[in-house]
Amino acid sequence: MKIALLGYGKMGQIIDRLASEMGHEVVLKIDLRGPDALDRLHSDLVDVAIEFTNPEAAPDNIRHALDCDVPIVSGSTGWHDQFQEISKYCREKNGALFSSSNFSIGVNVFFAINKKLAEMMNTIDNYDVSMREVHHVHKLDSPSGTAITLAEGILDHLNRKKSWIGTEHAAPDQLFIRSEREGEVPGTHEVTYHSPIDDIEIRHTAHSREGFAVGAIRAAEWLIGRKGVYGMEDMLF
């Protein structure tokens, strides 16, 4: 598999190393600093693009890859207010997009557990629920995309919560997400159901960024030959 990397920060560099170890070839590395950087992206040179940049750049990067008939895996977060628009563009182009707020296999199992727990707690109304996420100081979006995905999983199944909020002054029908930034922490996410009697807590703690990188490469392998818009649930479950 011939890969183009859009974005060559810490994640891009890890993907570069692991892709080679997994038998693939990174044939193009674009750091996106120049105005014409994406002009080097062509479907006759690469099989798939993997994109880890930032919320401002990601939508245009995805559109450009689709314009070039290159399937694209996007791990950028913070841009999903445009997800429906980008998904429509992908289908109009008969292209292929794989997007996820988190490519870790473990996190996606955690997503499924979170949804099931919220469904079970829906009829047990003496528990309040809150969330906490901790990431490295370089992370631009807050709350994290993973935290928002977890929150959406709760809101879809827990009727007493109507929206999420990032401040502690949450109304009873709001889900509070505490965001913390410290050091080089890869990522910790906690969901806690609290009652006067006890707490129920689920937690995922990443030990390195390699789990995210491997998941993105596996998604790229899976995406080749497909058309449409996909996520980790399509690949895993």
N, C-alpha and C positions, 0 to 999 in steps of 0.2 A: 504494500500500500504506500503510495506516494502522498506525503502530507505537506500542506502549506500551513505554517503557523502565523496567525494574525495576532500580533502582540508577543513580545519576547521579554516579558518580565520574569518574575520568579516561577510562575506556573508554566510559561512557555519554555523556559529552560529545563524544567523537570520533565515536561512532556517530550522535549527533544531527546533527552538522555534515555528515557524509558522506552520511547518508540523504537529506537535502535535496538535496545535489548529485547524487544518483543518482535523483532524481525521486520520492522518497517523502515522507511526512509523519509526523512524530512528534507524535502528538496527546495523549500522556499521558507525563509524567515523574514517577516515584515514587521518592523518595529513601529510602523505607522506614524513616524515623526515627519516624514516628508509629504508634501501635498500630492505627489504622484506615486506614492508607495504602492497603492493597490493596483496600479496599472500592470504590475508584474504577475498578477494572478490570472492564469489561463487554464481552461479545462484540459488542454492537451499536454499540460505539464504536471498536473496534480490530480489525484483521485478524490481528495477531500480536504477541506480546510477546517482547522480547529482554532477557535477565536476566544481569547481571554484578554479583554482590554478594559474598558470602563463604560459606565452607563451612557455617556455622551457619544462615544464612538461606535458602540455595538450595533445599533440599528442600521447605520449606513454601511458598516462592514458586512452585515448579513445581506443587505440589498445588493451590494456590489458582487458578492459571491454568487448570489442567485442570478444576477444579470450575466455572469460569466459561465453559467451552467455548472457551477461547482457546488456539490453538497457541502453543507457547513454545520459544524457542531459548535454551539455557542455556550460558553460557561460564564460569560459576563452577567452580572446581576445589576439590579437597580434600574433597568430599562423596561420592565414588564408592563408598565402602563401603556406601552406601544405594542404589546404582544399580539393582540387581535389584528391590528393593522399589518404587522409584519407577517403574520400567519396567512392572511388574505393575499398579500403580495407573493408569498412563496407558492401558494396554490395557483395563482394566476400565471406564474412563471413555470408551472409544472416542475418545481424544484424540490429540494429536500433540505429540511431544517430539523436539527435535533437540539433542543434547548432544555436546560435544567438549572435550577438554582444551586444544585449540589450533585456532583457526579460520583460521590462516594457510595459504594454498594451498601455499606453499613448505614449511612444516613437514610438511604431510601427504604431500607427495612424499618428504620426508626420512624419515617413518615407513616408507614403502614400501621405500625403499633400505635402511634399517636392518634390516628383516625379511629382505630378500633376502641381505644381507651375513651376518647371523647364520646363515641356512640354509647358506650356502656354507662358513662357518667351523666348522660342526658336526663335520665330519670331519677338521679340521686342529687337532689337540689341543695343539700347542705354543704356542698363543697364549692369553693371558689377556685378559679384557675388563673395562673399567671405564668409568665415565661421569662427566662434569662438567657442571654447569649453573650459570649465573650470571644473577641477576636484580637488579632494583632493591630498595632497602632497605625498600620499603613492602609487598613481597609477603609474604602471611601464611603460605602453605603451603610446606613444605620436606620433601622435594624437590618441585619443581614438578609439576603435573599432566602437563605435557608429558614431563618426565623419567620419570615413572612409566609413561606410555604407551610410551615408548621401551624401558624396562626390560622391560615385559611382552612387547613384540615380540621382544626377545632371548630371554627365558625360554621363550617358545613354540617357539623354533627351535634353541636351543643346549642340548643335553641336559646338559652338564656344569655348568650353572648352575641352581640350584633356587629361589633367592629373591634379592631385592635387599636391601641394607642401606645405611644412611646414615652409617655410621662406618667408619673406616679399618681396623679390626681385622676384616676380612672373612675368613670361612673360604673354602677353595678353591672350594666350590660356591655361594658367594654373590657377587652382582654389586654392587660398591661404587659408590655414587653420591655424588660430592662436590658439595655445595651451597654456593654463595657468594653473598653479598648485598653489592652496592656501588652507590653513586650512584643514577643513574636509568636503568640498563641495561635496555633492553626485553626482552632474553632471548637467551642463547647456550647451545646444547646441543652437547656433544661426546661421541662414542663412540669409544674407542680400543682396538684389539686390539694387544697388546704381546707381543713374543717377544724372545729374546736376539739375534736377527738383525736385526729391523726392527719398525716400527710401522705399522699401518694405521689411519687416522683419518678419520672423517667429522664434519662440523660444520655446524650451521645457526646463523647470526647474524642476528637481527632488527635493522633499523635504526630502526624506529619502531613504534608501536602501530597504525598505520593499516592494516597488512596484516591484523591480527586483526579490526579493525572491519569492513573490507570483506567478509571471509569470513563474519562473522556476519550481515551484511545479505543477502548472497547466499543463505545458509542459510535465512533468513526468507522470501525470495522463493520458494525451492524448496519449503519446507514447506507453504505455503498450499495447501489442497485435499487434503492427504494425512492419513492416520491411521496411528498406530504410533510406533515409537521408531527414530530414525535418528542417523547420525553422518556425518562428512565422507567416509568411504569410500563411503557410499551415494550421495552427491551427486557425487563426483568420479570414481570408478572403476567 
